[in-house]
Amino acid sequence: MRVEHFIARRYLLGRKRFTFINIISLLATLGITFGVAALVVVMSVFNGFNTLVTSILQDVDPHVKVERIPRTEGRSAREAEAIVRAVPGVTGIAPFVERKAMAIAKGYSDFAWVKGVDTAMLDRVSGLRSKVVLGRFDLATPRGVLIGMTLADKMRVSVGDTLLLVSPAGMESILTQLVTPTMYRCPVTGIFASRNKGYDNSYIFMALPTARAFLRMEGGNTGFEMRFDDIARSDRAKAGLAEALGPGWNVLTWYDLHKDLYSVMQIERWTAFILLGIIIAVAVFNILASLTMLVLEKKRDIGILRTMGMSARRVQRVFLLQGIVIGGAGTAAGLAVGLVLAWVQQTYGIFTLDAAFIIPALPVEVRFSDIAIIAASTFLLCVFAAWYPALRAKSVEIIDAIRWE
């Protein structure tokens, strides 16, 4: 064992009495342990919620959505479809038309998105069919529609009821001429619950030919929805499609469709990281304080060691090793506690959620990248905190240290 290691161990563990410096060092180690454990657990919970939300949204959303920008010039729908189909890695492409309309039923009215889908291609880009909870997925019935669970509840409609849909197409003519708006009486063949509020609150699906006639878009498409063999292709495909399609078309990835939600989740994640990081910062400051006081207490010992021939660099290493040991022990203990708590929650679901929530317990997902960042940043802070006391120990003058010996 090297002399520096032996002396550092003696200073940490070999004292015969429990001093104030020991207390501060212990508190520093516990602070790092609790801070690291809390960070591991909280980051794992945020990861769990992020993965859960993403899986819910991707059940119905496409990986990439290409849609025409209203009242703009650009490539035709046929030209755009040819460009879309040439993208590599695509496993499914489905055309759609989409526009807002008024829905009326049983004295209730509300605005909703009417979306026409190609039933033959829909399953390649969306899991809507599996989300039908009442009735059946049947858009072959003349003017049959699927309606979201929340919207159906607001409209007081169920399977077999009839919705009156009023099209926004030609509203300018209605205001200036004696023209009757397009109105369809549509039987509700199914009610879906996607767990995606954007769809459940405001979407009505119908067959593509019916929607084209209703919205007076015969032969045209609002856009195309795409799925890839690997979702990671979405961003690359977005850049290529935006350049190839040019003006008049908008290209959105699954992330862009819910960018506000993901931005809020990211802000919450960083806020939690910073707040919990303050706990670790306080513990790191305690390391600096305890080692600084230890240097002052051991000034005579430092002078004797220097007189016996130990170099200033080796003296510095003694106190630096103490900071490394305290930081390493606290970080390792915190990681162990955090990972155990995350495993217990993931396995047994100790912390439950309200029965109305979509899952019974807090979701947890441990990511190696988070563990590595937490461990590395905490350990480096501890080393940095020990550096100043170690420099003070290195700069102690031998004459001043042993003057009264």
C-alpha positions in Angstrom: 0.0 0.0 0.0 1.4 3.4 -0.9 2.0 5.9 1.9 -0.6 8.4 0.6 -3.3 5.7 0.6 -2.4 4.6 4.1 -2.4 8.1 5.5 -5.7 9.1 3.8 -7.3 5.9 5.2 -6.1 6.7 8.7 -7.4 10.3 8.5 -10.8 9.0 7.4 -11.3 5.8 9.5 -8.5 5.6 12.0 -9.5 8.4 14.4 -10.1 7.4 18.0 -12.7 10.1 18.7 -15.6 11.3 16.7 -15.0 15.0 15.8 -17.0 17.8 14.2 -15.0 17.1 11.0 -16.1 13.5 11.0 -19.7 14.7 11.3 -19.4 17.0 8.3 -17.8 14.2 6.3 -20.5 11.8 7.2 -23.2 14.3 6.3 -21.5 15.0 3.0 -21.5 11.3 2.2 -25.1 10.9 3.1 -26.1 14.0 1.2 -24.4 12.7 -1.9 -26.1 9.3 -1.4 -29.6 10.7 -1.0 -29.1 13.2 -3.8 -27.8 10.6 -6.3 -30.6 8.1 -5.3 -33.3 10.7 -5.7 -31.9 11.7 -9.1 -31.8 8.1 -10.3 -35.4 7.4 -9.2 -36.8 10.7 -10.5 -35.1 10.5 -13.9 -36.3 6.9 -14.2 -39.9 7.9 -13.5 -39.6 10.7 -16.1 -38.2 8.2 -18.6 -41.1 5.9 -17.8 -43.7 8.6 -18.4 -41.9 9.7 -21.6 -41.9 6.2 -23.0 -45.5 5.7 -22.0 -46.7 8.9 -23.6 -44.7 8.2 -26.8 -46.2 4.6 -27.1 -49.7 6.0 -26.6 -49.3 8.7 -29.2 -47.6 6.4 -31.7 -50.4 3.9 -31.5 -52.5 6.2 -33.6 -50.1 8.8 -35.0 -48.0 8.2 -38.1 -44.2 8.5 -38.0 -44.4 11.3 -40.6 -47.4 13.4 -41.7 -47.3 15.3 -45.0 -50.1 17.8 -45.5 -50.9 20.5 -47.9 -50.9 24.1 -46.6 -54.3 25.6 -47.3 -54.5 28.4 -49.9 -51.0 28.0 -51.2 -49.5 27.0 -54.5 -47.2 24.1 -55.0 -46.9 20.5 -56.2 -50.1 18.6 -56.9 -51.3 15.8 -54.6 -50.3 13.3 -57.3 -46.8 14.7 -57.6 -46.5 14.7 -53.8 -47.6 11.1 -53.6 -44.9 10.0 -56.1 -42.2 11.8 -54.0 -43.6 10.3 -50.8 -43.6 6.7 -52.2 -39.9 7.1 -53.3 -38.7 7.6 -49.7 -36.6 4.6 -48.5 -37.6 2.6 -45.5 -41.3 3.2 -45.8 -43.6 0.4 -44.7 -46.9 2.1 -45.2 -48.4 5.2 -46.8 -52.1 6.2 -46.6 -53.8 9.2 -48.1 -56.3 11.2 -46.0 -58.5 14.3 -46.1 -59.1 16.3 -43.0 -61.0 19.4 -42.1 -63.1 20.8 -39.3 -66.9 20.5 -39.4 -69.8 21.0 -37.1 -71.4 17.9 -35.4 -74.9 18.0 -34.1 -76.8 15.3 -32.1 -79.6 15.3 -29.6 -79.5 19.1 -29.1 -75.8 19.2 -28.6 -73.3 20.7 -31.1 -69.6 20.9 -31.3 -66.8 21.4 -33.8 -64.7 18.4 -34.6 -62.1 17.3 -37.1 -63.6 15.1 -39.8 -60.9 12.8 -41.2 -61.4 10.6 -44.2 -59.1 7.5 -44.2 -58.4 4.8 -46.7 -59.6 1.7 -44.8 -57.4 -0.6 -47.0 -54.2 1.3 -46.1 -55.0 2.6 -42.6 -53.6 -0.4 -40.6 -50.2 0.2 -42.2 -49.9 3.7 -40.6 -52.2 3.6 -37.6 -53.5 1.3 -34.9 -56.9 2.9 -34.9 -58.7 -0.3 -35.6 -57.5 -1.9 -32.3 -58.7 1.2 -30.4 -62.4 0.6 -31.0 -64.0 -0.1 -27.7 -67.7 0.0 -28.5 -69.3 -1.2 -31.7 -67.0 -2.2 -34.5 -64.6 -0.7 -37.0 -67.0 -0.3 -39.9 -66.6 2.5 -42.3 -68.1 0.5 -45.2 -71.6 1.3 -43.9 -73.0 4.2 -46.0 -71.7 7.4 -44.3 -70.7 5.4 -41.2 -68.4 7.1 -38.8 -66.1 6.4 -35.8 -66.1 8.9 -33.0 -63.8 9.4 -30.1 -64.9 8.4 -26.6 -64.7 11.8 -25.0 -66.4 13.5 -28.0 -69.2 10.9 -27.9 -69.7 11.5 -24.2 -70.0 15.3 -24.8 -72.4 14.8 -27.7 -74.4 12.1 -25.7 -74.2 9.7 -28.6 -73.6 5.9 -28.7 -73.3 3.2 -31.2 -76.3 3.2 -33.6 -77.1 6.9 -33.0 -77.0 9.4 -35.8 -74.7 12.4 -36.1 -75.6 15.4 -38.3 -72.4 16.8 -39.8 -72.3 20.2 -41.4 -69.5 20.7 -43.9 -67.5 24.0 -43.9 -67.0 23.6 -47.7 -68.6 26.5 -49.7 -69.3 28.6 -46.7 -68.5 31.8 -48.7 -71.2 30.9 -51.2 -73.7 30.2 -48.4 -73.1 33.7 -47.0 -73.7 35.5 -50.3 -76.1 33.2 -52.1 -79.1 31.1 -51.3 -77.1 27.8 -51.2 -77.7 25.0 -48.8 -74.7 23.8 -46.9 -73.6 20.2 -47.3 -75.1 18.1 -44.4 -74.7 14.4 -43.9 -76.6 12.2 -41.5 -74.0 9.7 -40.3 -74.7 6.5 -38.2 -72.1 5.9 -35.5 -70.7 2.4 -36.1 -68.0 2.5 -33.5 -66.5 4.5 -30.6 -62.7 4.5 -30.1 -60.6 5.2 -27.1 -57.0 5.9 -28.1 -55.9 7.4 -24.8 -54.7 10.3 -26.9 -56.8 13.3 -25.9 -56.2 15.0 -29.3 -58.1 12.2 -31.0 -60.6 11.2 -28.3 -61.8 14.8 -27.8 -62.2 16.0 -31.3 -61.9 13.5 -34.1 -64.5 11.8 -36.3 -63.3 9.2 -38.9 -65.1 8.2 -42.1 -64.3 6.4 -45.3 -62.1 8.4 -47.7 -64.6 8.6 -50.6 -67.4 9.8 -48.2 -65.2 12.4 -46.7 -64.1 13.7 -50.1 -67.7 14.2 -51.1 -68.7 15.7 -47.8 -65.8 18.2 -47.9 -66.2 18.8 -51.6 -62.6 17.6 -52.3 -63.4 15.0 -55.0 -60.3 13.3 -56.2 -58.0 15.3 -53.9 -56.1 14.6 -50.7 -55.2 16.8 -47.7 -52.0 14.8 -47.3 -50.3 11.5 -46.6 -49.4 9.6 -43.5 -46.3 7.4 -43.4 -44.7 4.7 -41.2 -41.1 3.5 -41.4 -39.4 0.2 -40.5 -37.4 2.3 -38.0 -38.9 5.4 -36.3 -35.4 6.9 -36.2 -35.7 7.5 -40.0 -38.4 10.1 -39.3 -36.1 13.2 -38.9 -34.0 12.3 -41.9 -37.1 11.7 -44.0 -38.6 15.0 -42.9 -35.6 17.0 -44.2 -35.5 15.2 -47.5 -39.3 15.5 -48.1 -39.4 19.2 -47.2 -36.7 19.9 -49.8 -38.3 17.6 -52.4 -41.9 18.9 -52.0 -41.0 22.5 -51.8 -43.4 25.3 -50.8 -47.1 24.5 -50.3 -46.5 21.3 -48.2 -45.8 20.8 -44.6 -43.9 17.8 -43.2 -44.3 16.9 -39.6 -42.8 14.0 -37.6 -44.4 12.2 -34.7 -42.5 14.5 -32.4 -43.6 17.7 -34.2 -47.3 16.6 -33.9 -47.0 16.9 -30.1 -44.0 19.3 -29.7 -45.6 21.4 -27.0 -46.3 18.3 -24.8 -42.7 17.1 -25.2 -41.3 20.6 -24.5 -43.2 20.8 -21.3 -42.0 17.3 -20.3 -38.4 18.3 -21.1 -38.7 21.4 -19.0 -40.1 19.4 -16.1 -37.3 16.9 -16.4 -34.6 19.5 -16.3 -36.2 21.4 -13.5 -36.3 18.2 -11.4 -32.6 17.5 -12.3 -31.5 21.0 -11.2 -33.5 21.0 -8.0 -32.2 17.6 -6.9 -28.7 18.6 -8.1 -28.8 21.3 -5.5 -28.8 18.6 -2.8 -25.7 17.1 -4.3 -24.1 20.6 -4.5 -24.7 21.2 -0.8 -23.1 17.8 0.0 -20.1 18.7 -2.2 -19.7 22.0 -0.4 -19.6 20.0 2.9 -16.7 17.9 1.4 -14.8 21.1 0.7 -15.5 22.5 4.2 -14.6 19.2 6.0 -11.3 18.8 4.1 -10.3 22.4 4.5 -10.8 22.1 8.3 -8.9 18.8 8.2 -5.9 20.5 6.5 -5.9 23.2 9.2 -6.1 20.5 12.0 -3.3 18.4 10.4 -1.0 21.3 9.6 1.6 20.0 12.1 1.4 16.5 10.6 1.9 17.9 7.1 5.0 19.7 8.3 6.4 16.5 9.9 5.7 14.5 6.7 7.5 17.2 4.6 10.4 17.2 7.0 10.7 13.4 6.7 11.0 13.8 2.9 7.5 13.5 1.5 7.0 15.8 -1.5 4.4 18.5 -1.6 2.6 16.7 -4.5 2.3 13.5 -2.4 0.9 15.5 0.5 -1.7 17.0 -1.9 -2.6 13.5 -3.1 -3.4 12.4 0.5 -6.2 15.0 0.9 -7.3 14.6 -2.7 -7.8 10.8 -2.1 -10.0 11.6 0.9 -12.4 13.6 -1.3 -12.3 10.9 -4.0 -13.2 8.2 -1.3 -16.0 10.3 0.1 -17.4 11.2 -3.3 -17.0 7.7 -4.7 -18.6 6.0 -1.6 -21.6 8.4 -1.7 -22.0 8.1 -5.4 -21.8 4.3 -5.4 -24.2 4.0 -2.4 -26.7 6.5 -4.0 -26.6 4.5 -7.3 -27.3 1.3 -5.4 -30.2 2.7 -3.4 -31.7 4.4 -6.5 -31.5 1.3 -8.7 -33.0 -0.9 -6.0 -35.9 1.5 -5.5 -36.4 1.7 -9.2 -36.4 -2.1 -9.5 -38.8 -2.5 -6.6 -41.2 0.0 -8.2 -40.9 -1.5 -11.7 -41.4 -5.1 -10.3 -44.0 -4.6 -7.6 -45.6 -1.2 -8.4 -45.4 0.1 -4.8 -46.4 3.7 -5.6 -49.8 3.4 -7.2 -51.8 5.9 -9.3 -55.4 6.9 -9.2 -57.8 4.3 -10.6 -58.9 6.8 -13.4 -55.3 6.9 -14.7 -54.4 4.7 -17.7 -51.8 2.7 -15.8 -52.0 1.4 -12.2 -48.6 2.5 -10.9 -45.8 5.0 -11.6 -43.9 3.9 -14.7 -40.1 3.4 -14.3 -37.5 3.0 -17.0 -33.8 3.0 -16.0 -31.5 4.3 -18.8 -27.7 3.6 -18.7 -27.1 7.1 -20.2 -28.8 8.8 -17.2 -26.9 6.6 -14.7 -23.6 7.4 -16.4 -24.2 11.2 -16.5 -25.4 11.3 -12.8 -22.4 9.2 -11.6 -19.8 11.0 -13.7 -21.0 14.5 -12.9 -21.3 13.8 -9.1 -17.9 12.2 -8.9 -16.2 15.0 -10.8 -17.9 17.6 -8.5 -16.5 15.7 -5.5 -13.0 15.7 -7.0 -13.3 19.4 -7.8 -14.4 20.1 -4.2 -11.4 18.2 -2.8 -8.9 20.0 -5.1 -8.8 23.3 -3.2 -8.1 21.8 0.3 -5.5 19.5 -1.4 -3.8 22.6 -2.9 -3.8 24.3 0.5 -2.1 21.2 2.0 0.5 21.3 -0.8 1.3 24.9 -0.1 1.8 24.6 3.7 5.3 26.0 4.6 7.4 23.5 6.6 8.8 26.2 8.9 5.4 27.5 9.8 4.0 24.0 10.4 6.7 22.9 12.9 7.8 26.2 14.4 6.5 25.4 17.8 7.5 21.7 17.8 
